[in-house]
Amino acid sequence: MMTRMWQIVVIAGMLAMPAAAQETPTDPLASALKRQWDGIALNLKEAAELVPEPQYSFRPSPDVKTFAGEMGHAANTHYAFCARIKGEPNPNKTDYEKETSKDTLVKAVMASNDYCSSIVNGATDKWLMEIVGQGAQAQPRAAILAAHIAHSNETYGTVVPYMRMSKIVPPSTARAMKMKK
């Protein structure tokens, strides 16, 4: 009787394995990179929206970009990296690092986020592993996307002190504080 019960438990466990395996995303690399992209895209968008217009000209030191310059840099690099990932010419013809208007830069960050998101949302692991570029520039799309996500996180990390010096709680900190409550 006890042996029979263990056999049933083992068989039930084996039958449950395919169901547990189904919880793993079909494209785990694409899913992981999408989550990372979505997080940094949200942080940059919310930072652009949160900082008041007068603070867009703020720079902590004469040798660094203004907040506007950093937001422009984010938009420019979103287009540059994601065009490379997609394998097409950069569609952006504006140097957003020279823009100073909050309205223009919020729209630029949002539009560049949307451009990258349209690529990331449709990505599969197979597509991300395809090589783009030639010679020393040849690498998998996933490597370019990972580099872009890292660079975008660096840009956000650069503007966080700008916000803190201006007595503004960064969006990622505000979300973390809400979760603790």
Backbone as JSON, one array per atom type, in Angstrom:
{
  "sequence": "MMTRMWQIVVIAGMLAMPAAAQETPTDPLASALKRQWDGIALNLKEAAELVPEPQYSFRPSPDVKTFAGEMGHAANTHYAFCARIKGEPNPNKTDYEKETSKDTLVKAVMASNDYCSSIVNGATDKWLMEIVGQGAQAQPRAAILAAHIAHSNETYGTVVPYMRMSKIVPPSTARAMKMKK",
  "N": [[0.82, -1.19, 0.0], [1.88, 1.3, 0.88], [4.01, 1.51, -0.91], [2.63, 1.7, -3.3], [1.39, 4.19, -2.95], [3.62, 5.91, -2.99], [4.43, 5.49, -5.61], [2.31, 6.69, -6.98], [2.64, 9.34, -6.11], [5.17, 9.93, -7.23], [4.6, 9.63, -9.99], [2.59, 11.59, -10.28], [4.14, 13.83, -9.69], [5.92, 13.78, -11.86], [4.16, 14.21, -13.96], [3.42, 16.79, -13.42], [5.67, 18.24, -14.0], [5.93, 19.15, -16.8], [4.03, 21.23, -16.74], [5.15, 23.03, -14.93], [7.42, 23.66, -16.33], [6.34, 25.12, -18.37], [6.02, 27.63, -17.34], [8.36, 28.97, -17.7], [9.61, 31.5, -19.73], [9.2, 31.49, -23.31], [11.19, 32.7, -24.77], [13.7, 33.32, -23.02], [15.98, 35.03, -22.88], [15.24, 37.28, -24.42], [13.01, 38.04, -22.92], [14.17, 38.72, -20.44], [15.88, 40.85, -21.17], [13.97, 42.62, -22.11], [12.54, 43.24, -19.75], [14.58, 44.57, -18.36], [15.07, 46.72, -20.11], [12.53, 47.97, -20.1], [12.46, 48.89, -17.46], [14.6, 50.81, -17.27], [13.87, 52.56, -19.29], [11.48, 53.58, -18.26], [12.46, 54.86, -15.93], [14.06, 56.94, -17.06], [12.16, 58.35, -18.59], [10.33, 59.18, -16.59], [12.05, 60.73, -15.02], [12.67, 62.79, -16.82], [10.13, 63.94, -17.04], [9.6, 64.7, -14.41], [11.48, 66.61, -13.45], [11.53, 70.09, -13.04], [11.1, 72.71, -15.51], [12.94, 75.0, -15.09], [15.1, 73.69, -13.9], [16.26, 72.27, -15.9], [18.4, 73.54, -17.01], [20.31, 73.21, -15.14], [23.54, 72.36, -13.97], [25.85, 70.48, -12.19], [28.5, 71.11, -12.16], [30.83, 73.1, -14.02], [32.05, 71.58, -16.0], [30.45, 69.5, -16.87], [27.53, 68.08, -18.51], [24.37, 69.81, -18.79], [21.21, 69.11, -17.13], [19.32, 69.01, -19.17], [21.03, 68.46, -21.32], [21.83, 65.86, -20.65], [19.38, 64.48, -20.81], [18.88, 64.87, -23.51], [21.05, 63.46, -24.5], [20.34, 60.89, -23.71], [18.07, 60.45, -25.37], [19.25, 60.68, -27.94], [21.1, 58.52, -27.9], [19.39, 56.35, -27.55], [18.1, 56.2, -30.04], [20.38, 55.79, -31.71], [21.61, 53.36, -30.78], [19.42, 51.55, -30.99], [18.7, 51.67, -33.68], [20.95, 50.5, -34.75], [20.72, 47.94, -33.65], [18.4, 47.13, -34.93], [19.27, 47.21, -37.5], [19.15, 49.27, -39.33], [19.35, 52.58, -40.84], [19.94, 55.34, -38.64], [17.03, 56.86, -37.55], [16.77, 59.31, -36.38], [17.23, 62.73, -36.77], [17.86, 64.93, -35.34], [19.92, 66.69, -33.07], [19.57, 66.12, -29.99], [20.99, 66.75, -27.72], [21.59, 69.38, -27.85], [19.26, 70.67, -27.39], [17.15, 72.6, -25.23], [14.65, 72.88, -24.15], [12.23, 71.7, -21.93], [9.76, 70.53, -22.69], [10.27, 69.72, -25.36], [12.34, 67.9, -24.89], [11.22, 65.98, -23.17], [9.32, 64.89, -24.89], [11.12, 63.89, -26.82], [12.58, 61.95, -25.38], [10.49, 60.2, -24.76], [9.61, 59.47, -27.37], [11.94, 58.28, -28.39], [12.21, 56.21, -26.56], [9.9, 54.78, -27.26], [10.59, 54.02, -29.86], [12.76, 52.26, -29.38], [11.43, 50.42, -27.73], [9.6, 49.29, -29.53], [11.23, 47.64, -30.95], [12.4, 45.97, -29.0], [10.11, 44.78, -27.86], [9.22, 43.04, -29.83], [11.22, 41.2, -30.05], [12.91, 38.07, -30.32], [14.68, 35.29, -28.86], [16.19, 33.99, -30.81], [16.36, 35.94, -32.87], [17.71, 37.96, -31.45], [20.19, 36.78, -31.18], [21.28, 36.9, -33.67], [23.9, 38.03, -35.78], [24.96, 41.33, -36.27], [26.38, 44.01, -38.14], [29.8, 44.43, -39.3], [33.07, 42.94, -39.57], [35.2, 44.04, -36.98], [33.1, 45.23, -35.7], [31.04, 43.44, -35.72], [28.56, 41.72, -34.0], [26.3, 39.98, -31.75], [22.84, 40.98, -31.76], [21.78, 41.02, -29.19], [23.98, 41.62, -27.57], [24.47, 44.27, -28.25], [22.09, 45.43, -27.41], [22.24, 44.87, -24.65], [24.47, 46.41, -24.0], [23.42, 48.9, -24.58], [21.36, 49.12, -22.68], [22.92, 49.1, -20.36], [24.38, 51.48, -20.77], [22.26, 53.33, -20.75], [21.41, 53.03, -18.13], [23.67, 54.09, -16.9], [23.44, 56.75, -17.74], [21.07, 57.47, -16.44], [21.98, 57.11, -13.83], [23.76, 59.2, -13.76], [22.08, 61.46, -13.81], [20.64, 61.24, -11.47], [22.05, 62.34, -9.15], [21.88, 65.04, -9.95], [19.14, 65.48, -9.68], [18.83, 64.97, -6.93], [20.45, 67.01, -5.82], [18.85, 69.08, -6.45], [16.79, 68.77, -4.76], [14.9, 66.86, -5.48], [13.21, 63.83, -5.5], [14.41, 60.96, -6.99], [12.75, 59.04, -9.57], [12.99, 56.17, -9.42], [13.71, 55.8, -6.76], [11.48, 56.88, -5.48], [9.51, 55.0, -6.25], [10.54, 52.71, -4.97], [10.33, 53.49, -2.33], [7.55, 53.63, -2.04], [6.89, 50.94, -2.26], [7.86, 49.93, 0.11], [6.09, 50.79, 1.98]],
  "CA": [[0.0, 0.0, 0.0], [2.77, 2.46, 0.96], [4.75, 1.54, -2.16], [1.68, 2.17, -4.3], [1.2, 5.62, -2.74], [4.83, 6.58, -3.48], [4.39, 5.44, -7.07], [1.35, 7.71, -7.41], [3.28, 10.64, -5.86], [6.22, 10.12, -8.24], [3.94, 9.83, -11.29], [1.96, 12.93, -10.25], [5.22, 14.82, -9.78], [6.43, 13.79, -13.23], [3.14, 14.82, -14.82], [3.38, 18.22, -13.11], [6.88, 18.9, -14.52], [5.7, 19.96, -18.0], [3.29, 22.44, -16.38], [6.11, 23.95, -14.32], [8.33, 24.11, -17.39], [5.64, 26.09, -19.2], [6.12, 28.94, -16.72], [9.56, 29.59, -18.22], [9.3, 32.17, -21.01], [9.67, 30.84, -24.53], [12.43, 33.39, -25.12], [14.14, 33.87, -21.74], [16.9, 36.14, -23.07], [14.43, 38.43, -24.86], [12.17, 38.45, -21.78], [15.02, 39.37, -19.44], [16.32, 42.14, -21.7], [12.78, 43.49, -22.16], [12.3, 43.74, -18.38], [15.62, 45.55, -18.05], [14.81, 47.9, -20.93], [11.33, 48.64, -19.6], [12.81, 49.57, -16.22], [15.4, 52.02, -17.47], [13.07, 53.49, -20.1], [10.56, 54.23, -17.33], [13.22, 55.79, -15.09], [14.46, 58.13, -17.83], [10.93, 59.09, -18.93], [9.82, 59.84, -15.39], [13.0, 61.78, -14.62], [12.45, 63.91, -17.75], [8.85, 64.57, -16.7], [9.6, 65.17, -13.02], [12.33, 67.79, -13.23], [10.9, 71.31, -13.56], [11.77, 73.4, -16.62], [14.13, 75.78, -14.71], [16.21, 72.81, -13.54], [16.84, 71.68, -17.11], [19.68, 74.23, -17.28], [21.22, 72.94, -14.01], [24.71, 71.49, -14.11], [26.53, 70.53, -10.9], [29.87, 71.59, -12.35], [30.94, 73.65, -15.38], [32.62, 70.63, -16.96], [29.5, 68.43, -17.17], [26.32, 68.48, -19.23], [23.18, 70.21, -18.04], [20.19, 68.07, -17.09], [18.78, 68.96, -20.54], [22.02, 67.75, -22.14], [21.77, 64.43, -20.32], [18.14, 63.94, -21.38], [19.12, 64.83, -24.94], [21.99, 62.35, -24.74], [19.55, 59.65, -23.61], [17.27, 60.29, -26.59], [20.16, 60.42, -29.07], [21.67, 57.17, -27.85], [18.33, 55.36, -27.79], [17.97, 56.06, -31.49], [21.6, 55.25, -32.32], [21.76, 51.94, -30.45], [18.31, 50.72, -31.46], [18.81, 51.58, -35.14], [22.0, 49.5, -35.01], [20.13, 46.63, -33.34], [17.42, 46.83, -35.98], [19.99, 47.08, -38.77], [18.69, 50.32, -40.24], [19.94, 53.9, -40.55], [19.37, 56.07, -37.5], [15.95, 57.72, -38.03], [16.82, 60.61, -35.7], [18.02, 63.74, -37.47], [18.0, 66.06, -34.42], [20.87, 66.5, -31.97], [18.81, 66.51, -28.8], [21.88, 67.27, -26.68], [21.63, 70.84, -28.0], [17.95, 71.19, -27.03], [17.06, 73.05, -23.83], [13.25, 72.92, -23.75], [11.72, 70.51, -21.25], [8.71, 69.92, -23.51], [10.93, 69.05, -26.49], [13.14, 66.77, -24.43], [10.32, 64.93, -22.68], [8.8, 64.23, -26.1], [12.21, 63.16, -27.46], [12.85, 60.75, -24.59], [9.36, 59.29, -24.95], [9.63, 58.95, -28.75], [13.08, 57.37, -28.53], [11.83, 55.02, -25.79], [8.94, 54.03, -28.08], [11.34, 53.43, -30.98], [13.47, 51.08, -28.85], [10.44, 49.44, -27.25], [9.01, 48.57, -30.67], [12.21, 46.62, -31.33], [12.55, 45.04, -27.88], [8.87, 44.05, -27.65], [9.06, 42.0, -30.83], [12.44, 40.4, -30.13], [12.97, 36.67, -29.88], [16.07, 34.91, -28.57], [16.85, 33.68, -32.08], [16.65, 37.22, -33.53], [18.73, 38.66, -30.66], [21.49, 36.13, -31.35], [21.79, 37.16, -35.02], [25.04, 38.95, -35.83], [24.81, 42.53, -37.09], [27.66, 44.71, -38.29], [30.84, 43.71, -40.03], [34.42, 43.02, -39.02], [35.31, 44.2, -35.52], [31.8, 45.7, -35.21], [30.07, 42.35, -35.78], [28.2, 41.14, -32.71], [24.87, 39.67, -31.66], [21.95, 42.08, -31.37], [21.63, 41.0, -27.72], [25.13, 42.31, -26.97], [24.26, 45.7, -28.46], [20.99, 45.83, -26.52], [22.75, 44.85, -23.27], [25.33, 47.6, -23.87], [22.54, 50.07, -24.56], [20.7, 49.14, -21.37], [23.95, 49.52, -19.4], [24.64, 52.9, -21.0], [21.09, 54.08, -20.29], [21.48, 53.04, -16.67], [24.71, 55.07, -16.54], [22.87, 58.09, -17.93], [20.15, 57.7, -15.32], [22.83, 57.27, -12.66], [24.34, 60.53, -13.82], [21.09, 62.5, -13.5], [20.11, 61.1, -10.1], [22.59, 63.4, -8.28], [21.31, 66.33, -10.37], [17.83, 65.58, -9.05], [18.99, 65.06, -5.47], [20.95, 68.36, -5.51], [17.72, 69.99, -6.65], [15.76, 68.36, -3.78], [13.9, 66.05, -6.19], [13.39, 62.4, -5.27], [14.43, 60.25, -8.28], [11.59, 58.15, -9.74], [13.25, 54.81, -8.94], [13.68, 55.87, -5.3], [10.08, 57.1, -5.1], [8.82, 53.71, -6.39], [11.04, 51.82, -3.92], [9.76, 53.96, -1.05], [6.13, 53.24, -2.04], [6.82, 49.49, -2.05], [8.17, 49.64, 1.52], [4.95, 51.19, 2.82]],
  "C": [[0.87, 1.26, 0.0], [3.56, 2.61, -0.34], [3.87, 2.1, -3.27], [1.48, 3.68, -4.19], [2.42, 6.39, -3.25], [4.87, 6.57, -5.01], [3.46, 6.52, -7.61], [1.95, 9.11, -7.24], [4.33, 10.93, -6.93], [5.6, 10.39, -9.61], [3.28, 11.2, -11.35], [3.01, 14.03, -10.37], [5.77, 14.92, -11.2], [5.43, 14.45, -14.18], [3.08, 16.34, -14.6], [4.58, 18.96, -13.7], [6.63, 19.69, -15.8], [4.95, 21.25, -17.7], [4.23, 23.47, -15.78], [7.05, 24.51, -15.39], [7.67, 25.17, -18.26], [5.71, 27.5, -18.62], [7.37, 29.69, -17.19], [9.22, 30.25, -19.55], [9.89, 31.41, -22.19], [11.03, 31.41, -24.94], [12.99, 34.07, -23.87], [15.11, 35.05, -21.88], [16.13, 37.4, -23.45], [13.58, 38.95, -23.7], [12.98, 39.21, -20.74], [15.45, 40.75, -19.92], [15.15, 43.12, -21.8], [12.48, 44.07, -20.78], [13.32, 44.82, -18.02], [15.4, 46.84, -18.84], [13.61, 48.68, -20.4], [11.63, 49.44, -18.33], [13.58, 50.86, -16.44], [14.65, 53.03, -18.34], [12.09, 54.26, -19.21], [11.3, 55.25, -16.45], [13.58, 57.07, -15.84], [13.24, 58.99, -18.19], [10.44, 59.87, -17.72], [10.75, 60.94, -14.89], [12.8, 63.01, -15.51], [11.18, 64.67, -17.4], [8.89, 65.28, -15.34], [10.37, 66.47, -12.79], [11.67, 69.02, -13.83], [11.76, 71.99, -14.62], [13.01, 74.2, -16.17], [15.34, 74.91, -14.37], [16.85, 72.13, -14.76], [18.18, 72.34, -17.46], [20.7, 73.97, -16.17], [22.34, 72.01, -14.43], [25.48, 71.6, -12.8], [27.93, 71.12, -10.97], [29.99, 72.1, -13.78], [31.43, 72.65, -16.43], [31.71, 69.44, -17.29], [28.28, 68.98, -17.9], [25.27, 69.01, -18.26], [22.24, 69.0, -17.96], [19.59, 67.9, -18.49], [19.73, 68.19, -21.45], [22.01, 66.25, -21.9], [20.51, 63.79, -20.9], [18.26, 63.86, -22.9], [20.04, 63.68, -25.33], [21.25, 61.02, -24.68], [18.76, 59.42, -24.89], [18.15, 59.95, -27.79], [20.67, 58.98, -29.07], [20.61, 56.09, -28.0], [18.2, 55.12, -29.29], [19.18, 55.38, -32.11], [21.74, 53.75, -32.04], [20.66, 51.1, -31.09], [18.26, 50.63, -32.98], [19.85, 50.52, -35.5], [21.46, 48.1, -34.74], [19.19, 46.2, -34.46], [18.08, 46.64, -37.34], [19.51, 48.08, -39.8], [19.4, 51.63, -39.92], [19.21, 54.57, -39.39], [18.28, 57.01, -38.03], [15.98, 59.13, -37.43], [17.74, 61.58, -36.44], [18.26, 64.98, -36.61], [19.04, 65.73, -33.37], [20.2, 67.02, -30.7], [19.7, 67.03, -27.66], [21.98, 68.79, -26.74], [20.29, 71.49, -27.64], [17.94, 71.6, -25.55], [15.63, 73.03, -23.3], [12.82, 71.61, -23.1], [10.7, 69.79, -22.13], [9.32, 69.13, -24.66], [11.65, 67.8, -26.02], [12.29, 65.65, -23.84], [9.76, 64.16, -23.88], [9.88, 63.39, -26.79], [12.53, 61.88, -26.7], [11.72, 59.73, -24.79], [9.36, 58.67, -26.35], [10.78, 57.97, -28.95], [12.86, 56.09, -27.73], [10.89, 54.14, -26.63], [9.64, 53.33, -29.24], [12.05, 52.16, -30.5], [12.49, 50.01, -28.39], [9.82, 48.64, -28.39], [9.95, 47.46, -31.14], [12.28, 45.55, -30.25], [11.29, 44.19, -27.71], [8.68, 42.91, -28.64], [10.24, 41.04, -30.92], [12.22, 38.97, -29.66], [14.44, 36.36, -29.58], [16.83, 34.66, -29.87], [17.26, 34.98, -32.79], [17.75, 37.96, -32.8], [20.12, 38.05, -30.83], [22.05, 36.29, -32.77], [22.89, 38.22, -34.95], [24.7, 40.12, -36.75], [26.15, 43.24, -37.1], [28.67, 43.83, -39.0], [32.18, 43.89, -39.34], [34.41, 43.11, -37.51], [34.0, 44.66, -34.9], [30.74, 44.61, -35.17], [29.83, 41.78, -34.39], [26.71, 40.83, -32.69], [24.06, 40.9, -31.25], [21.81, 42.16, -29.85], [22.78, 41.74, -27.04], [24.98, 43.82, -27.11], [23.16, 46.2, -27.53], [21.46, 45.86, -25.07], [23.64, 46.07, -23.03], [24.49, 48.87, -23.79], [21.84, 50.21, -23.21], [21.69, 49.61, -20.3], [24.23, 51.01, -19.54], [23.48, 53.77, -20.51], [21.03, 54.14, -18.77], [22.56, 54.01, -16.18], [24.19, 56.49, -16.68], [21.91, 58.42, -16.79], [20.95, 57.91, -14.02], [23.51, 58.62, -12.6], [23.34, 61.6, -13.39], [20.5, 62.38, -12.1], [20.73, 62.15, -9.16], [22.09, 64.8, -8.67], [19.97, 66.55, -9.67], [17.97, 65.76, -7.54], [19.51, 66.44, -5.06], [19.86, 69.41, -5.65], [16.54, 69.64, -5.74], [14.59, 67.62, -4.43], [14.21, 64.58, -5.94], [13.36, 61.69, -6.63], [13.27, 59.25, -8.37], [11.82, 56.74, -9.21], [13.22, 54.77, -7.41], [12.24, 56.05, -4.81], [9.29, 55.79, -5.19], [9.24, 52.75, -5.29], [10.46, 52.2, -2.56], [8.29, 53.57, -0.94], [5.98, 51.75, -1.74], [7.08, 49.13, -0.59], [7.0, 49.95, 2.43], [3.9, 50.13, 2.88]]
}
